[in-house]
């Protein structure tokens, strides 16, 4: 299990504050973000030397009742149909980037499922359970938090379902 560490990446973010205050074990990993990167998640996996199936991206979707979060491996796509089914809503679509930033308090490429400004319904792809730890954004570009997927579920009150399509699931 990873040890709690705040050394990497400097000052705390709402995501790291939540993890620390909850007492979960986690490790922060920082890297120099390349502003020309076209995929923040793939950039993180490459920079950290971690399999793309263990690094998860946080995507904000619009559903009938508002916004929700889908967390899937960076080497896959989010199935909007699966998200809608898991949340018991008729449809889901990708949220407007400005709405995602307002609701979460994070910038695109740094949206964490943890410590969001507004608590949103969250679904974690079931593939996360295959690993003892997974990586998600720690709240800014160039900073990832590694933690047990069960802790991620607990801290976000996430549902776990098959919502990824493509390479990972």
C-alpha positions as CSV (number, residue, x, y, z in Angstrom):
1,X,0.0,0.0,0.0
2,X,1.2,3.5,-0.8
3,X,2.3,5.7,2.1
4,X,0.8,9.0,2.7
5,X,3.1,11.6,1.2
6,X,2.6,15.3,0.5
7,X,6.2,15.9,-0.6
8,X,5.6,15.6,-4.4
9,X,4.0,18.6,-6.1
10,X,4.1,21.1,-3.3
11,X,1.0,22.8,-1.9
12,X,-2.2,20.9,-1.2
13,X,-5.2,20.9,-3.4
14,X,-8.8,20.2,-2.3
15,X,-8.2,16.6,-3.5
16,X,-5.2,16.1,-1.4
17,X,-6.7,17.9,1.6
18,X,-9.7,15.5,1.4
19,X,-7.4,12.4,1.1
20,X,-5.3,13.6,4.1
21,X,-8.2,14.5,6.3
22,X,-9.9,11.2,5.6
23,X,-6.8,9.3,6.7
24,X,-6.5,7.2,3.5
25,X,-3.1,6.1,2.3
26,X,-2.0,7.9,-0.8
27,X,1.1,9.0,-2.7
28,X,1.4,12.1,-4.8
29,X,3.3,12.1,-8.1
30,X,4.3,15.2,-9.9
31,X,5.7,15.8,-13.3
32,X,6.3,18.8,-15.6
33,X,3.1,19.3,-17.6
34,X,3.7,20.0,-21.3
35,X,1.2,22.7,-22.4
36,X,1.2,21.3,-25.9
37,X,0.0,17.8,-24.7
38,X,-3.2,16.7,-26.5
39,X,-4.2,14.2,-23.8
40,X,-3.6,15.1,-20.2
41,X,-4.1,11.5,-19.0
42,X,-1.8,9.9,-21.5
43,X,0.8,12.5,-20.7
44,X,0.5,11.6,-17.0
45,X,0.9,7.9,-17.7
46,X,3.9,8.4,-19.9
47,X,5.6,10.9,-17.6
48,X,5.1,8.6,-14.5
49,X,5.9,5.4,-16.4
50,X,2.6,3.8,-15.4
51,X,0.3,1.6,-17.5
52,X,-2.4,3.7,-19.2
53,X,-5.0,1.3,-17.7
54,X,-4.1,2.4,-14.2
55,X,-4.3,6.1,-14.8
56,X,-7.9,7.3,-14.8
57,X,-9.4,10.5,-16.2
58,X,-12.3,12.4,-14.7
59,X,-15.0,13.4,-17.1
60,X,-17.9,15.6,-16.4
61,X,-21.2,14.7,-18.0
62,X,-24.6,16.4,-18.2
63,X,-27.5,14.2,-17.2
64,X,-31.3,14.9,-16.8
65,X,-30.8,16.1,-13.2
66,X,-27.6,18.1,-13.6
67,X,-24.0,17.1,-13.8
68,X,-22.2,13.8,-12.9
69,X,-18.7,12.4,-13.0
70,X,-17.4,9.4,-15.0
71,X,-13.9,8.1,-14.1
72,X,-12.4,5.8,-16.7
73,X,-8.9,4.7,-17.7
74,X,-7.1,7.2,-20.0
75,X,-6.7,4.6,-22.7
76,X,-10.4,4.2,-23.1
77,X,-13.5,6.2,-23.8
78,X,-16.5,7.0,-21.7
79,X,-19.7,5.2,-22.7
80,X,-22.4,7.9,-22.3
81,X,-25.1,5.2,-22.7
82,X,-23.6,3.2,-19.8
83,X,-23.3,6.3,-17.6
84,X,-27.0,7.1,-18.2
85,X,-28.0,3.5,-17.4
86,X,-25.9,3.4,-14.2
87,X,-27.4,6.6,-13.0
88,X,-31.0,5.6,-14.0
89,X,-31.4,8.6,-16.4
90,X,-32.5,8.7,-20.0
91,X,-29.4,10.2,-21.5
92,X,-26.0,11.6,-20.8
93,X,-23.8,13.9,-22.8
94,X,-20.4,15.6,-22.2
95,X,-20.8,18.7,-20.1
96,X,-19.8,22.1,-21.4
97,X,-16.2,22.7,-20.3
98,X,-17.1,26.0,-18.5
99,X,-19.8,24.2,-16.6
100,X,-17.4,21.4,-15.6
101,X,-14.9,24.0,-14.3
102,X,-17.5,25.9,-12.4
103,X,-19.0,22.8,-10.7
104,X,-15.7,21.1,-9.8
105,X,-13.5,24.1,-9.0
106,X,-10.8,22.6,-11.2
107,X,-9.4,23.4,-14.6
108,X,-9.7,21.0,-17.5
109,X,-6.9,18.5,-17.4
110,X,-6.7,18.9,-13.6
111,X,-10.3,17.8,-12.7
112,X,-10.1,15.4,-9.8
113,X,-12.9,13.1,-8.7
114,X,-11.8,14.2,-5.1
115,X,-12.5,17.4,-3.3
116,X,-14.8,19.0,-5.9
117,X,-16.5,22.3,-5.2
118,X,-19.9,20.7,-5.8
119,X,-20.4,17.0,-4.8
120,X,-21.5,15.3,-8.0
121,X,-22.8,11.7,-8.6
122,X,-19.7,9.7,-9.5
123,X,-19.2,6.4,-11.4
124,X,-15.9,4.6,-11.4
125,X,-15.2,2.1,-14.2
126,X,-15.1,-1.4,-12.8
127,X,-11.7,-2.0,-14.3
128,X,-10.2,0.0,-11.4
129,X,-10.9,-3.0,-9.1
130,X,-8.2,-5.0,-10.9
131,X,-5.4,-2.9,-9.3
132,X,-4.2,-2.4,-5.8
133,X,-3.8,1.3,-6.6
134,X,-4.9,3.6,-9.3
135,X,-3.9,7.2,-10.3
136,X,-6.3,10.1,-10.7
137,X,-5.7,13.8,-11.0
138,X,-4.9,15.4,-7.7
139,X,-6.4,18.7,-8.8
140,X,-4.0,20.3,-11.1
141,X,-2.2,19.5,-14.3
142,X,1.1,17.7,-13.5
143,X,-0.1,16.2,-10.2
144,X,-1.5,12.7,-9.8
145,X,-2.7,11.0,-6.6
146,X,-2.2,7.3,-6.3
147,X,-4.7,5.5,-4.0
148,X,-6.6,2.2,-3.4
149,X,-9.6,2.2,-5.7
150,X,-11.8,1.2,-2.7
151,X,-10.7,4.4,-1.0
152,X,-11.5,6.4,-4.2
153,X,-15.0,4.8,-4.1
154,X,-15.4,5.6,-0.4
155,X,-14.3,9.2,-0.7
156,X,-16.4,10.0,-3.7
157,X,-19.4,7.8,-2.8
158,X,-19.0,6.4,-6.3
159,X,-21.0,3.7,-8.0
160,X,-18.8,1.1,-9.7
161,X,-20.0,0.0,-13.2
162,X,-18.7,-0.8,-16.6
163,X,-18.7,2.6,-18.2
164,X,-15.4,2.5,-20.3
165,X,-15.2,1.4,-23.9
166,X,-12.1,0.8,-26.0
167,X,-8.8,-0.4,-24.8
168,X,-9.3,-0.8,-21.1
169,X,-12.5,-2.6,-20.6
